[in-house]
Amino acid sequence: MLESLGLDPVEERVYRFLVATAEAEVADLVGNLGIDAETAETVLVSMRVRGLVRTVGPGRRRFTAVAPDIVLGSQLLRHQQALDWARREVDRLSEEYRDGARRRDAGRLVEVLPNRVVLREYLDHLQEDARHEVLCLRQGRAVVPPAEENLAEPDALRRGVGYRVIYEGPLLEEQGMPANVAYAVKLGEQARVAPCLPVWLTVVDREVAVIPVAREEGTSEPTAALVRGDQLLEALIALFEGCWERATPLRIAEDGAIAEGTTPCPLGSDDLSLVSLLVAGVPDKSIATRLGVSQRTVQRRVSNIMELTGAQTRMQLAWRAATERWL
């Protein structure tokens, strides 16, 4: 077990024996470990030179083990440092290998999905394997399976995968889509709507994206690309996030219909006035003076507002007020 620290099997047996017995002579090793006197003498001399044991007592014929945390701990630290260095080198070499592979073979970055059947199979497979989040721009119905066939998203939502989806306005006017979206939102999808979207897009776990790139002339058959490249993928994610910031949240009415708008504001006019001052960057002391209350009262009211809106920080409160358009 201690071979990685430089002890062969016989030396390890001797060292463990000395640790257990405190002190021992060559004869003790011969009698208890079943090794001959010459081997015991040779091993002890070698271990003493390496600082693993030392001699004690009259005549210096008895041996004792040096404390393991002193003699082996330092070796273990050196081994750990060597492993850390080796791990960093492996990471660096792996990154160089991936960069070289990308330069040599563009197919590692983009894979072509030639038709609707393959596209839908990949979409289902990617959503089934999703672990964290799926981002979608839904520009048109052409590549989207009908609601009754799209089981991958509801299953993923039930597993706890987050979905953020932006729908192009005209898409919500097509038959069956409002009910489909309302069902997904009730399962946990975060949905927004935009008048116009630049492209149809699905991004899974920020690791892979699917995006249509062309249609065969004279047909409605889409050709899509499966994108894994770092920079290209980052650009597609940035495109989604920009669209998300500008899109309008969708809400579900009591009758199950979907409508554009924000979630109902849970704050009264006085609280909204206070939040507007916070968003404007006015310090608590100045807010207290303006409202004619103590600074402690301002802080207490802010805490109550955060609890009411589910915000964990003031920054999150300001973000919610802006994105939900309460102000």
Disulfide bonds with the S-S distance in Angstrom:
none
